[in-house]
Amino acid sequence: DVSTPNMDSLASRARSFTNAHCAVPVCSPSRISVMSGTTPTTHGSYELGPRYEELPALHDVPTIQRYFKDHGYYTLAGGKVLHHGFTGRLSEAIDQSLGRKKSPRPRKAMNRPSSWSGAWDWGQYPDEDTQMADCKLAQNAANFLNSEFKNPFFLSVGFFRPHVPLFVPPCWFEKYDIESIHLPNIPSWDLDDVPKNFLNMNSYALAPTHAEVLKCGKQRELTQAYLASISFVDACVGLVVDALQASQHAKNTYVVLWSDHGFHLGEKNHWAKRTLWEESTRVPLLISGPEISPDVPCKQSVSLIDIYPTLVDLCGLPRNTNLEGLSLVPQLEDPRTVREKPAITSSYFGNHAIRSRDWRLILYENGEEELYDHRNDPEEFQNLADNPQYETIKNSLRRWLPEQTAAEFKKKSERNRLLDK
């Protein structure tokens, strides 16, 4: 189990959404979706290339930071909030920058095989937390919260870890005995009923294949590094949340903790992101604040694009008609409140996953499908899509497919670079 005492403490005071999903299982377009409150099938970003301000569909759609600024809030942002930062016209949305520096990296590869992408390295580096950009960002945010600032504010803190490369100080690796780490159940037959077209499409990613990880004998090391990175960033979360709790703002501030996508650690023979399976789309989502009861988690299927309208509702601002997400206020008031609309995730162009409370339907551009019953198969081992018994279920989910899908936006000079920065 991963050690996250600070996030656990926050969760004890928050509504936890245990069935939350990203709009795109890739950092840049996922963050564009969150900050705009729109889906990739509207804005046209499915990969790392385009910036928010380059997307024609978002020309008149303010980021959530801009919307709050326009309604009297002082805005601060630091770290990886938008993948490319608040550049160009977006810079006007931020009153105060908390910095966007990178953590130090070793001059030479530490552990990665030479055939792997340079981003896929890991190790005990540097020596101290205070050398890490995430720690410095957390301290900058804490310093602001400790100040005597009196006006309404909107603070966006974007930590880089646990993004690759997985370098964090030694103390975090020491929390995990490498031989005691629990590895996922990966049946040899798991992918036998998965459309081969999508398996070929996954070669588009830069992560090593599971076969490559096993061949190099690196599964335990990589998993340890990932867990260590989560525990490190948990400490950074603690710096910010503890500062808030000790401040004058503690009783009138909403906190939203989320991640831009999930992450495979070998499940379904895959590493990292970019799939439409549960490990890639499901994300943590916690919301705490005034009058939010932490009694029980919400199991309804929700999307990260719901964050924008939720905060607008909670803060009593006029509703932004551009938003495609739904406010989570009904679920904050009563976690049992049913949501009819499922969460929809898109990967590349024309491929979608529709996740209801109990089911996941994956539809590929070429017409192939996957269907999983999460009541009985949470690890998505048995694809039921070809079983006629479930045609009614599939039809009930298919109706949520977007009526129109925006073409993938590509700059003439850049055709879908895949290398994460």
KETI-795783 format. One record per residue (C-alpha): x, y, z; residue in one letter. Coordinates in steps of 0.02 Angstrom, whole numbers, padded with zeros to 5 digits, always signed. Last residue first. Example, Ala and Ser with C-alpha at 12.3 -4.5 7.8 and 13.67 -1.06 7.14 Angstrom:
% KETI-795783
+00684-00053+00357S
+00615-00225+00390A
END
This chain:
% KETI-795783
+00421+00890-01057K
+00329+00740-01121D
+00387+00678-01292L
+00239+00635-01401L
+00248+00771-01532R
+00086+00773-01628N
+00129+00841-01798R
+00214+01007-01767E
+00250+01140-01896S
+00077+01139-01973K
-00002+01147-01801K
-00120+01005-01764K
-00297+01009-01696F
-00380+00838-01694E
-00549+00849-01778A
-00691+00893-01663A
-00812+00750-01632T
-00997+00782-01658Q
-01143+00690-01580E
-01038+00642-01429P
-01073+00464-01373L
-01199+00460-01232W
-01321+00352-01329R
-01190+00214-01334R
-01214+00181-01148L
-01396+00125-01155S
-01358+00031-01316N
-01216-00065-01234K
-01325-00116-01087I
-01463-00175-01204T
-01336-00275-01306E
-01274-00365-01150Y
-01347-00538-01182Q
-01280-00528-01360P
-01104-00568-01292N
-00976-00489-01407D
-00942-00341-01292A
-00919-00445-01134L
-00730-00418-01117N
-00676-00513-00961Q
-00520-00455-00868F
-00577-00279-00825E
-00496-00271-00653E
-00662-00225-00571P
-00747-00381-00642D
-00906-00422-00546N
-00984-00252-00510R
-00868-00172-00637H
-00950-00260-00784D
-00836-00229-00933Y
-00876-00198-01116L
-00749-00183-01257E
-00787-00129-01435E
-00728-00129-01615E
-00811-00006-01735G
-00654+00060-01822N
-00654+00220-01719E
-00652+00120-01559Y
-00791+00107-01431L
-00753+00064-01250I
-00900+00028-01135L
-00866+00029-00948R
-01005-00022-00829W
-01061-00006-00648D
-01070+00179-00605R
-01061+00230-00787S
-00900+00242-00887R
-00908+00279-01073I
-00739+00255-01157A
-00705+00338-01324H
-00600+00321-01481N
-00630+00442-01625G
-00467+00539-01617F
-00332+00493-01491Y
-00404+00438-01325S
-00572+00504-01269S
-00647+00484-01095T
-00832+00501-01055I
-00903+00501-00879A
-01084+00444-00869P
-01238+00557-00872K
-01382+00494-00764E
-01310+00556-00601R
-01393+00483-00446V
-01385+00574-00279T
-01309+00450-00157R
-01167+00567-00114P
-01291+00692-00039D
-01245+00876-00024E
-01079+00856-00113L
-01168+00745-00240Q
-01294+00885-00279P
-01148+01011-00283V
-01057+00909-00415L
-01096+01034-00553S
-01103+00958-00726L
-00970+00974-00860G
-00998+01051-01031E
-00958+01231-00985L
-00979+01370-01111N
-01133+01441-01021T
-01029+01501-00874N
-01147+01507-00725R
-01146+01668-00625P
-01039+01649-00468L
-01104+01582-00302G
-00938+01512-00242C
-01001+01333-00233L
-01084+01346-00404D
-00929+01413-00494V
-00826+01283-00402L
-00939+01144-00464T
-00948+01213-00642P
-00757+01204-00656Y
-00733+01036-00568I
-00858+00941-00677D
-00731+00931-00819I
-00640+00807-00706L
-00781+00684-00738S
-00904+00592-00626V
-00971+00414-00610S
-01070+00398-00449Q
-00980+00311-00306K
-00980+00461-00189C
-00883+00428-00029P
-00969+00430+00141V
-00977+00553+00287D
-00854+00687+00232P
-00984+00826+00245S
-00957+00984+00144I
-01029+01133+00237E
-00876+01242+00207P
-00734+01154+00119G
-00671+00990+00050S
-00670+00913-00124I
-00570+00756-00162L
-00543+00679-00334L
-00420+00538-00368P
-00415+00480-00549V
-00486+00341-00658R
-00443+00352-00843T
-00280+00256-00863S
-00306+00116-00736E
-00488+00096-00790E
-00452+00058-00972W
-00462+00186-01114L
-00274+00188-01139T
-00155+00336-01155R
-00065+00311-00987K
+00089+00235-00903A
+00135+00052-00927W
+00033-00087-01008H
+00018-00275-00996N
-00164-00260-00941K
-00098-00195-00776E
+00090-00166-00788G
+00100-00013-00677L
-00035+00081-00772H
-00066+00263-00728F
-00219+00374-00705G
-00249+00546-00776H
-00242+00733-00733D
-00240+00711-00544S
-00359+00792-00421W
-00367+00882-00254L
-00499+01018-00235V
-00495+01128-00080V
-00634+01252-00040Y
-00591+01397+00075T
-00700+01481+00206N
-00653+01396+00369K
-00465+01382+00345A
-00437+01556+00272H
-00368+01635+00432Q
-00225+01513+00421S
-00171+01357+00515A
-00278+01241+00408Q
-00215+01326+00250L
-00034+01303+00299A
-00069+01120+00339D
-00150+01099+00168V
-00001+01173+00075V
+00138+01081+00167L
+00035+00921+00168G
+00015+00922-00020V
+00205+00929-00031C
+00218+00780+00087A
+00096+00686-00025D
+00209+00730-00172V
+00348+00630-00091F
+00234+00484-00050S
+00177+00478-00231I
+00356+00482-00293S
+00405+00339-00178A
+00260+00236-00245L
+00318+00267-00423Y
+00499+00228-00381A
+00448+00065-00296Q
+00344+00016-00448T
+00489+00051-00564L
+00609-00051-00458E
+00486-00196-00441R
+00454-00204-00628Q
+00636-00184-00682K
+00690-00360-00729G
+00750-00301-00900C
+00643-00431-00989K
+00498-00392-00875L
+00500-00206-00916V
+00520-00242-01101E
+00372-00362-01098A
+00269-00231-01007H
+00304-00111-01150T
+00412+00039-01116P
+00325+00208-01118A
+00341+00314-01274L
+00162+00290-01335A
+00113+00256-01516Y
+00137+00068-01485S
-00033+00082-01402N
-00117+00091-01573M
-00064-00088-01609N
-00152-00148-01451L
-00301-00044-01504F
-00314-00132-01671N
-00295-00301-01587K
-00465-00284-01505P
-00454-00360-01329V
-00515-00539-01300D
-00342-00619-01284D
-00275-00471-01185L
-00293-00550-01012D
-00230-00723-01059W
-00063-00712-00968S
-00152-00650-00813P
-00079-00490-00738I
-00120-00473-00552N
-00034-00315-00495P
+00127-00315-00393L
+00127-00292-00204H
+00294-00224-00144I
+00375-00331-00010S
+00537-00365-00105E
+00567-00180-00139I
+00546-00128+00041D
+00456+00037+00025Y
+00478+00184+00143K
+00663+00192+00102E
+00621+00253-00073F
+00548+00411+00004W
+00701+00447+00112C
+00814+00431-00041P
+00756+00594-00124P
+00642+00588-00277V
+00675+00548-00461F
+00536+00461-00556L
+00562+00532-00729P
+00414+00523-00751V
+00261+00606-00675H
+00229+00568-00492P
+00274+00708-00472R
+00248+00873-00563F
+00143+00966-00433F
+00018+01095-00496G
-00043+01223-00369V
-00187+01335-00422S
-00243+01466-00294L
-00404+01564-00322F
-00417+01710-00200F
-00549+01813-00110P
-00472+01966-00025N
-00389+01979+00146K
-00207+01927+00123F
-00121+01926+00293E
+00010+01800+00240S
+00019+01618+00295N
-00078+01561+00141L
+00048+01650+00030F
+00194+01568+00119N
+00110+01398+00102A
+00095+01422-00087A
+00279+01466-00098N
+00322+01317+00013Q
+00224+01199-00099A
+00313+01268-00252L
+00483+01242-00170K
+00435+01063-00128C
+00375+01031-00305D
+00536+01104-00377A
+00643+00980-00278M
+00801+01037-00190Q
+00705+01061-00027T
+00662+00876-00028D
+00844+00830+00000E
+00973+00715-00080D
+00926+00729-00264P
+00898+00593-00324Y
+00860+00416-00270Q
+00815+00340-00437G
+00710+00336-00594W
+00723+00346-00783D
+00587+00339-00914W
+00598+00518-00979A
+00752+00472-01082G
+00651+00348-01184S
+00710+00168-01166W
+00845+00080-01267S
+00983+00129-01146S
+00899+00037-01002P
+00843+00157-00866R
+00931+00156-00697N
+01031+00314-00667M
+01048+00398-00836A
+01183+00531-00835K
+01184+00712-00781R
+01066+00678-00637P
+00907+00782-00641R
+00864+00937-00543P
+00681+00983-00521S
+00603+01099-00648K
+00542+01275-00613K
+00367+01343-00637R
+00351+01482-00511G
+00219+01545-00391L
+00153+01668-00519S
+00039+01809-00461Q
-00108+01894-00546D
-00142+01752-00668I
-00276+01763-00803A
-00175+01888-00906E
-00048+01752-00939S
-00180+01662-01043L
-00157+01789-01184R
+00014+01717-01222G
+00070+01586-01096T
-00008+01513-00941F
+00093+01353-00936G
+00123+01223-01072H
+00048+01077-00975H
-00079+01189-00888L
-00069+01176-00699V
+00109+01110-00693K
+00197+01221-00567G
+00124+01383-00503G
-00036+01483-00505A
-00110+01630-00412L
-00272+01722-00445T
-00351+01863-00345Y
-00539+01842-00360Y
-00659+01980-00412G
-00773+01898-00539H
-00659+01921-00690D
-00522+01837-00588K
-00635+01688-00558F
-00669+01669-00743Y
-00485+01693-00786R
-00433+01554-00667Q
-00568+01439-00735I
-00495+01467-00907T
-00600+01582-01014P
-00687+01512-01169V
-00691+01639-01312D
-00544+01570-01411H
-00574+01395-01346L
-00639+01319-01509A
-00494+01399-01604P
-00364+01302-01502L
-00198+01395-01499E
-00230+01476-01329E
-00245+01307-01243Y
-00079+01247-01315R
-00072+01114-01449P
+00051+00968-01454G
+00026+00849-01308L
-00117+00742-01373E
-00306+00738-01393Y
-00340+00924-01416S
-00493+00961-01524G
-00586+01083-01411H
-00760+01005-01426T
-00722+00819-01439T
-00583+00854-01315P
-00716+00898-01185T
-00749+01066-01105T
-00734+01142-00930G
-00595+01253-00995S
-00467+01223-00858M
-00515+01040-00838V
-00518+01003-01024S
-00352+01092-01054I
-00281+00990-00910R
-00335+00827-00991S
-00269+00887-01159P
-00095+00916-01085S
-00080+00767-00967C
-00141+00620-01071V
-00285+00504-01026P
-00416+00624-01098V
-00579+00676-01012A
-00516+00612-00843C
-00619+00500-00731H
-00695+00501-00556A
-00770+00343-00479N
-00707+00359-00301T
-00766+00537-00276F
-00711+00579-00098S
-00806+00714-00004R
-00679+00793+00110A
-00625+00802+00292R
-00557+00624+00307S
-00493+00642+00129A
-00379+00784+00185L
-00303+00672+00318S
-00280+00532+00192D
-00197+00656+00074M
-00076+00700+00212N
-00044+00521+00269P
-00007+00456+00093T
+00090+00292+00111S
+00057+00176-00037V
+00000+00000+00000D
END
